[in-house]
Amino acid sequence: MRMSRNAAGTVFVVGSLTLTLAALAYPAMLGVQNVSSSPSRIIARTPTGPLTEADRDFVVKVRAAGLWEFPSGELALTKGTTQPVRTAGEHLISGHAALDAECRLIAPRLGITLPNQASPQQQGFVATLTADHGKQFDTDLANILRVTHGQIFPTVAKIRATTENSLVRELADQANDTVLDHISVLEKTGLVDFDSVLFQETTPPKLPAGDVTPPAPQPGAPVVALTPPADGTSPTPTPTPSPTVR
């Protein structure tokens, strides 16, 4: 029996998501170099409260998400074939622009180095959407973004419930609202394959072949810190818009 184009696209999306979800599990792939197996380990004492590895990794993940979801939103504006898909793009752009601005504001205050590009897997998603056309683009956008937002949602809630750092707590509040908004507008496209979403959200991600797990640092290893410029601004750029699709 021949598989339909949409079904084939869904299978591709489900398979590809495994790689990106694995990247979410390993912040070293997104720019964090010192990662251990103890997320609750306090790595810095700041004026806004203790900073744990989990706190630091969360800020990095929020920044990294914007580096690929922001251009995905721009693609939705130019390639989406329905108004709900274009509306989802608008929400992706505005939501991640605001989150990115917050990350760049608090990172220097917390001594966190932010990534300046998305992980290879996340870049692959943007490449997939760039190559898509017509309804296939709409379907892939809705399902890729819906699954990834669904996966990060519990992480946001856990950080909000456990962090003792007020800046991280504020970012988690903002991220919670943004992720829920994005999930809602993606579902309103009517294109989300909920069977695939449920499978991805209840199945632990498998790591790609090869040793991609970063080595754990020795106890007491220093956090990779970002020295803020003299003027107090962050040296990291805003998400780079994707090339115009013609």
C-alpha positions in Angstrom: 0.0 0.0 0.0 1.4 3.4 -1.0 1.9 5.8 1.9 0.3 9.2 1.4 2.4 12.4 1.2 1.1 13.7 4.5 1.7 10.3 6.2 5.2 10.2 4.9 5.8 13.7 6.1 4.5 12.8 9.5 6.8 9.7 9.7 9.7 12.0 8.7 8.8 14.5 11.3 8.5 11.9 14.1 11.8 10.3 13.2 13.6 13.7 13.0 12.2 14.9 16.3 14.1 12.2 18.1 17.3 14.0 17.3 16.2 17.4 18.4 14.7 16.1 21.6 18.0 14.4 22.3 19.7 17.8 21.8 17.3 19.3 24.4 18.6 16.7 26.8 22.2 17.8 26.3 22.7 21.5 26.7 26.4 21.1 25.8 25.3 20.7 22.2 23.7 24.1 22.5 26.7 26.0 24.0 27.1 24.8 27.6 30.4 23.2 28.2 30.3 22.3 31.8 27.5 19.8 32.4 27.3 17.2 35.2 24.7 14.7 36.3 23.6 16.9 39.2 21.1 19.5 37.9 20.5 20.7 41.5 24.2 21.5 42.0 24.6 25.2 42.8 27.1 26.7 40.4 26.9 30.4 41.5 25.6 32.6 44.3 24.0 35.6 42.7 22.2 38.7 44.1 18.9 37.2 42.8 19.4 33.8 44.5 21.5 30.6 44.0 21.9 29.4 40.4 21.8 25.7 39.8 22.9 23.8 36.7 19.2 23.2 35.9 18.6 27.0 36.0 21.6 27.7 33.8 20.6 25.0 31.3 17.0 26.3 31.2 18.1 29.8 30.2 20.3 28.3 27.5 17.4 26.2 26.1 15.1 29.2 26.0 17.7 31.1 24.0 18.4 28.1 21.7 14.7 27.6 21.0 14.3 31.1 19.7 17.3 30.7 17.4 15.3 28.2 15.3 11.6 28.9 16.1 11.9 32.6 15.3 13.0 31.9 11.7 10.4 29.1 11.5 7.8 31.7 12.3 9.1 34.0 9.6 8.9 31.1 7.1 5.2 30.6 8.2 4.4 34.2 7.2 5.9 33.7 3.7 5.0 30.1 3.0 1.9 29.3 5.0 -1.0 28.5 2.8 -3.7 29.3 5.4 -4.4 32.2 7.8 -4.1 30.0 10.9 -0.6 28.8 9.9 0.4 32.5 9.3 -1.1 33.5 12.6 1.0 30.7 14.3 4.0 32.2 12.6 3.2 35.7 14.0 3.0 34.2 17.5 6.2 32.3 17.1 8.0 35.5 16.1 6.6 37.8 18.8 6.9 35.2 21.6 10.5 34.3 20.9 11.6 37.8 20.3 10.3 38.7 23.8 11.9 35.6 25.4 15.2 36.2 23.6 15.3 39.8 24.9 14.8 38.6 28.4 17.5 35.9 28.1 20.0 38.5 26.8 19.0 40.8 29.7 19.5 38.3 32.5 22.4 36.2 31.1 25.2 38.7 32.0 23.7 39.2 35.5 23.8 35.4 36.1 27.2 34.8 34.4 25.6 32.5 31.7 27.1 32.1 28.2 24.3 32.0 25.6 24.5 30.1 22.3 24.6 32.1 19.2 23.2 29.4 16.9 20.8 26.6 17.1 21.9 23.0 17.4 22.6 21.1 14.2 19.3 19.2 14.7 17.3 22.4 15.2 19.0 23.9 12.1 17.9 20.7 10.3 14.2 21.5 11.1 14.6 25.0 9.6 16.1 23.4 6.5 13.2 21.0 6.3 10.7 23.8 6.5 12.7 25.9 4.0 12.5 23.0 1.5 8.8 22.3 2.1 6.1 23.7 -0.2 2.4 24.1 0.0 0.4 21.9 2.4 3.4 19.9 3.3 5.0 23.0 4.8 1.8 23.7 6.8 1.7 20.1 8.1 5.4 19.9 9.0 5.4 23.3 10.8 2.3 22.4 12.9 3.6 19.0 13.9 7.3 19.8 14.5 6.6 22.9 16.5 3.7 21.3 18.4 5.8 18.3 19.6 8.8 20.3 20.6 6.7 22.8 22.5 4.9 19.9 24.2 8.2 18.4 25.3 9.6 21.6 26.8 6.4 22.4 28.7 7.1 20.1 31.6 10.6 21.4 31.9 9.3 25.0 32.2 6.9 23.9 35.0 9.7 22.0 36.9 12.1 25.0 36.8 9.3 27.3 37.9 8.5 25.0 40.8 12.1 24.4 41.9 14.3 27.4 41.1 15.3 29.7 44.0 16.6 32.4 41.6 14.1 35.2 41.0 15.4 36.1 37.5 15.1 32.5 36.4 11.6 32.3 38.0 10.5 35.4 36.0 11.8 33.8 32.8 10.0 30.6 33.5 6.7 32.5 34.1 7.2 34.2 30.7 8.2 31.0 29.0 5.2 29.1 30.4 2.8 31.7 29.0 4.6 31.7 25.6 4.7 28.0 25.2 1.1 27.6 26.1 0.1 30.3 23.6 2.2 28.6 20.9 0.7 25.2 21.6 -2.8 26.7 21.3 -2.2 28.5 18.0 -0.5 25.5 16.5 -3.5 23.3 17.4 -5.8 25.8 15.8 -4.3 25.2 12.5 -6.2 21.9 12.5 -3.1 20.0 11.2 -1.7 18.5 14.4 -1.5 14.7 14.3 -2.3 14.1 18.0 -1.4 10.4 17.7 2.2 11.3 16.8 2.2 14.1 19.4 1.1 11.7 22.2 3.7 9.1 21.1 6.5 11.6 21.2 5.5 13.1 24.5 5.3 9.7 26.2 8.4 8.0 24.7 11.8 8.9 26.0 14.0 10.3 23.2 16.7 8.0 21.8 20.2 9.4 21.3 21.6 9.3 17.8 24.4 6.8 17.1 27.8 7.7 18.5 29.0 9.2 21.7 27.2 12.6 22.0 27.0 12.7 25.8 29.4 15.4 27.0 31.8 14.3 29.7 30.9 15.4 33.3 33.3 17.9 34.8 35.2 17.3 37.9 33.5 18.4 41.1 34.0 22.1 41.6 34.6 22.8 37.9 33.9 26.5 37.2 30.9 27.6 35.3 31.6 29.1 31.8 30.9 32.7 32.5 30.1 35.6 30.3 31.8 38.8 31.1 29.4 41.7 30.3 30.6 44.7 28.3 31.4 47.9 30.1 28.1 49.4 29.0 26.1 46.6 30.5 24.7 45.3 27.3 24.8 41.7 26.2 27.3 40.7 23.4 25.0 38.1 22.0 22.8 38.9 19.0 19.1 38.6 18.5 17.8 35.7 16.5 19.0 36.0 12.9 16.0 36.2 10.5 15.9 33.5 8.0 16.6 34.3 4.3 13.6 35.5 2.4 11.9 32.6 0.6 11.0 33.4 -2.9 
